[in-house]
Amino acid sequence: MGSARSASRVVLQLPAGWGARTQTLTLGGSTDGITFTTLKSSAAHTFDPSTRNTVTLTFPAATQRYFRVTITANSGWPAGQVSEFQIWTS
């Protein structure tokens, strides 16, 4: 984002036509782009076509400029996959 803002929700999405898959995700945030703190600890999240392949990560409001998703596992492909990354300010 252009400047630090308070956010408490990140929405991740895959293309609607893709099959279901589970990805293990961690969400980090930073004010300087160098030092990241964990906003949402590592956990498995299911992307399912019946829910538009959307995953919502909620966390206590934090003022950050940079957000980073780290994907460490994916049941549907041998790499992490995200096509949309939305940050919702609080």
MIDO-237213 format. One record per atom (N, C-alpha, C, CB): residue in three letters; x, y, z; residue number from 1. Coordinates in steps of 0.1 Angstrom, whole numbers. Last residue first. Glycine has a CB too. Layout:
! MIDO-237213
ala|X|Y|Z|NUM
...
//
This chain:
! MIDO-237213
ser|-93|-14|82|90
ser|-103|-14|93|90
ser|-107|1|96|90
ser|-98|-20|106|90
thr|-90|-25|48|89
thr|-86|-16|59|89
thr|-97|-16|70|89
thr|-84|-2|54|89
trp|-82|-55|33|88
trp|-93|-47|38|88
trp|-89|-38|50|88
trp|-106|-56|41|88
ile|-66|-65|5|87
ile|-64|-61|19|87
ile|-75|-52|22|87
ile|-50|-54|20|87
gln|-65|-93|-16|86
gln|-72|-81|-13|86
gln|-69|-78|2|86
gln|-87|-82|-15|86
phe|-53|-109|-42|85
phe|-48|-106|-28|85
phe|-54|-93|-24|85
phe|-32|-106|-27|85
glu|-58|-135|-66|84
glu|-62|-122|-60|84
glu|-57|-121|-46|84
glu|-77|-119|-62|84
ser|-44|-159|-71|83
ser|-47|-150|-82|83
ser|-51|-136|-78|83
ser|-57|-156|-92|83
val|-21|-181|-58|82
val|-30|-170|-54|82
val|-32|-161|-67|82
val|-26|-162|-42|82
gln|-3|-209|-50|81
gln|-12|-203|-60|81
gln|-21|-193|-53|81
gln|-20|-214|-68|81
gly|28|-227|-46|80
gly|17|-219|-41|80
gly|10|-212|-52|80
gly|23|-209|-31|80
ala|33|-260|-61|79
ala|37|-246|-59|79
ala|25|-238|-53|79
ala|42|-239|-72|79
pro|23|-284|-72|78
pro|36|-284|-64|78
pro|42|-270|-62|78
pro|46|-292|-71|78
trp|-12|-285|-64|77
trp|-1|-282|-73|77
trp|12|-282|-65|77
trp|-4|-269|-81|77
gly|-30|-291|-44|76
gly|-35|-291|-58|76
gly|-24|-289|-68|76
gly|-45|-281|-59|76
ser|-21|-288|-18|75
ser|-26|-302|-22|75
ser|-29|-302|-37|75
ser|-38|-306|-14|75
asn|6|-272|-7|74
asn|-5|-270|-16|74
asn|-9|-284|-21|74
asn|-2|-261|-28|74
ala|26|-253|16|73
ala|21|-266|11|73
ala|8|-263|3|73
ala|17|-275|23|73
thr|34|-227|22|72
thr|44|-238|24|72
thr|39|-252|20|72
thr|47|-239|39|72
ile|33|-194|14|71
ile|26|-207|12|71
ile|37|-218|13|71
ile|19|-207|-2|71
thr|30|-163|28|70
thr|39|-174|25|70
thr|31|-187|25|70
thr|50|-174|37|70
val|21|-131|20|69
val|15|-144|22|69
val|27|-154|18|69
val|2|-147|14|69
arg|25|-99|33|68
arg|31|-110|25|68
arg|24|-123|29|68
arg|46|-110|28|68
phe|22|-64|31|67
phe|16|-76|35|67
phe|22|-87|26|67
phe|0|-76|34|67
tyr|31|-31|42|66
tyr|34|-43|33|66
tyr|28|-55|39|66
tyr|49|-45|32|66
arg|22|-14|61|65
arg|23|-9|47|65
arg|24|-21|38|65
arg|34|1|46|65
gln|0|-16|90|64
gln|11|-21|82|64
gln|11|-14|68|64
gln|10|-36|80|64
thr|-15|-19|119|63
thr|-11|-8|110|63
thr|1|-13|103|63
thr|-9|5|117|63
ala|-40|-43|126|62
ala|-26|-39|126|62
ala|-23|-29|116|62
ala|-17|-52|124|62
ala|-66|-60|142|61
ala|-62|-48|134|61
ala|-48|-45|137|61
ala|-71|-36|137|61
pro|-63|-95|144|60
pro|-64|-82|151|60
pro|-59|-71|143|60
pro|-57|-83|165|60
phe|-75|-111|114|59
phe|-65|-110|124|59
phe|-68|-97|132|59
phe|-51|-110|118|59
thr|-86|-134|89|58
thr|-89|-123|98|58
thr|-79|-123|109|58
thr|-103|-124|104|58
leu|-87|-144|56|57
leu|-78|-144|68|57
leu|-82|-132|76|57
leu|-63|-144|64|57
thr|-107|-162|35|56
thr|-106|-149|42|56
thr|-97|-151|55|56
thr|-120|-143|46|56
val|-106|-175|3|55
val|-102|-177|17|55
val|-101|-164|23|55
val|-89|-186|18|55
thr|-124|-188|-25|54
thr|-120|-177|-17|54
thr|-117|-181|-3|54
thr|-131|-166|-17|54
asn|-137|-203|-45|53
asn|-123|-204|-43|53
asn|-117|-193|-35|53
asn|-116|-206|-56|53
arg|-165|-200|-42|52
arg|-158|-191|-52|52
arg|-142|-192|-50|52
arg|-163|-177|-51|52
thr|-173|-221|-28|51
thr|-172|-208|-21|51
thr|-164|-198|-29|51
thr|-166|-210|-7|51
ser|-171|-242|-45|50
ser|-185|-239|-40|50
ser|-185|-226|-32|50
ser|-190|-250|-31|50
pro|-143|-244|-50|49
pro|-152|-238|-60|49
pro|-166|-234|-55|49
pro|-153|-247|-72|49
asp|-122|-237|-23|48
asp|-133|-246|-28|48
asp|-141|-238|-38|48
asp|-141|-251|-16|48
phe|-94|-238|-4|47
phe|-100|-231|-15|47
phe|-110|-240|-22|47
phe|-89|-225|-25|47
thr|-87|-241|30|46
thr|-93|-248|18|46
thr|-99|-238|8|46
thr|-103|-258|22|46
his|-57|-239|48|45
his|-69|-232|43|45
his|-74|-238|30|45
his|-67|-216|42|45
ala|-37|-245|76|44
ala|-43|-250|63|44
ala|-56|-243|60|44
ala|-45|-266|64|44
ala|-14|-221|89|43
ala|-26|-230|90|43
ala|-30|-234|76|43
ala|-37|-223|98|43
ser|7|-199|106|42
ser|6|-210|96|42
ser|-6|-219|99|42
ser|19|-218|96|42
ser|-9|-169|119|41
ser|1|-181|120|41
ser|-3|-191|109|41
ser|0|-187|134|41
lys|-10|-137|110|40
lys|-18|-149|110|40
lys|-9|-161|109|40
lys|-29|-150|98|40
leu|10|-119|113|39
leu|-3|-115|116|39
leu|-13|-126|117|39
leu|-8|-105|105|39
thr|43|-117|122|38
thr|33|-127|118|38
thr|19|-121|123|38
thr|35|-140|125|38
thr|63|-91|108|37
thr|57|-98|119|37
thr|46|-107|115|37
thr|53|-88|130|37
phe|92|-83|90|36
phe|78|-88|89|36
phe|75|-94|103|36
phe|76|-97|78|36
thr|114|-59|79|35
thr|111|-67|90|35
thr|96|-70|91|35
thr|115|-60|103|35
ile|110|-47|53|34
ile|122|-56|56|34
ile|119|-65|68|34
ile|134|-46|60|34
gly|89|-30|50|33
gly|92|-39|39|33
gly|104|-49|41|33
gly|94|-32|26|33
asp|81|-14|71|32
asp|93|-10|63|32
asp|96|-19|51|32
asp|105|-9|72|32
thr|60|-25|83|31
thr|59|-11|80|31
thr|70|-6|71|31
thr|59|-3|93|31
ser|44|-57|76|30
ser|56|-49|78|30
ser|53|-34|76|30
ser|68|-54|70|30
gly|31|-90|81|29
gly|29|-76|78|29
gly|42|-68|82|29
gly|17|-70|85|29
gly|21|-123|69|28
gly|30|-113|76|28
gly|27|-99|72|28
gly|44|-117|73|28
leu|5|-153|71|27
leu|3|-139|67|27
leu|13|-130|76|27
leu|-11|-134|68|27
thr|8|-185|58|26
thr|11|-176|69|26
thr|10|-162|63|26
thr|26|-179|74|26
leu|-9|-215|47|25
leu|-6|-201|46|25
leu|-1|-195|59|25
leu|-17|-194|40|25
thr|-13|-243|28|24
thr|-9|-239|42|24
thr|-3|-225|40|24
thr|1|-249|48|24
gln|-42|-251|10|23
gln|-29|-246|10|23
gln|-26|-241|24|23
gln|-28|-233|0|23
thr|-61|-274|-8|22
thr|-58|-269|6|22
thr|-44|-264|5|22
thr|-60|-280|17|22
arg|-86|-272|-34|21
arg|-72|-275|-29|21
arg|-71|-269|-15|21
arg|-61|-270|-39|21
ala|-109|-278|-61|20
ala|-106|-275|-47|20
ala|-91|-279|-43|20
ala|-116|-283|-38|20
gly|-102|-266|-94|19
gly|-106|-276|-84|19
gly|-102|-272|-70|19
gly|-101|-289|-88|19
trp|-112|-235|-110|18
trp|-101|-244|-105|18
trp|-107|-254|-95|18
trp|-89|-237|-99|18
gly|-130|-215|-116|17
gly|-131|-228|-123|17
gly|-121|-239|-118|17
gly|-129|-226|-137|17
ala|-122|-192|-103|16
ala|-134|-199|-99|16
ala|-135|-213|-105|16
ala|-146|-191|-103|16
pro|-88|-187|-94|15
pro|-99|-187|-104|15
pro|-110|-196|-100|15
pro|-92|-191|-117|15
leu|-86|-178|-58|14
leu|-81|-185|-70|14
leu|-92|-184|-81|14
leu|-78|-200|-67|14
gln|-79|-153|-34|13
gln|-88|-160|-43|13
gln|-80|-167|-54|13
gln|-98|-150|-49|13
leu|-80|-139|-1|12
leu|-73|-145|-12|12
leu|-82|-153|-21|12
leu|-62|-155|-6|12
val|-83|-111|19|11
val|-90|-121|11|11
val|-82|-126|0|11
val|-104|-114|6|11
val|-76|-101|51|10
val|-70|-103|38|10
val|-79|-114|31|10
val|-55|-107|39|10
arg|-82|-77|77|9
arg|-87|-88|69|9
arg|-80|-89|56|9
arg|-102|-87|67|9
ser|-75|-55|90|8
ser|-78|-67|99|8
ser|-83|-79|91|8
ser|-88|-63|109|8
ala|-54|-26|90|7
ala|-62|-36|83|7
ala|-64|-48|93|7
ala|-54|-41|70|7
ser|-43|7|88|6
ser|-49|-3|97|6
ser|-57|-13|89|6
ser|-57|3|109|6
arg|-15|15|69|5
arg|-29|16|72|5
arg|-33|5|81|5
arg|-38|16|59|5
ala|13|32|55|4
ala|8|23|65|4
ala|-7|26|68|4
ala|16|24|78|4
ser|9|38|19|3
ser|13|42|33|3
ser|8|32|42|3
ser|8|56|36|3
gly|4|24|-4|2
gly|12|36|-5|2
gly|17|41|9|2
gly|4|46|-11|2
met|9|-12|0|1
met|0|0|0|1
met|9|12|0|1
met|-10|0|12|1
//
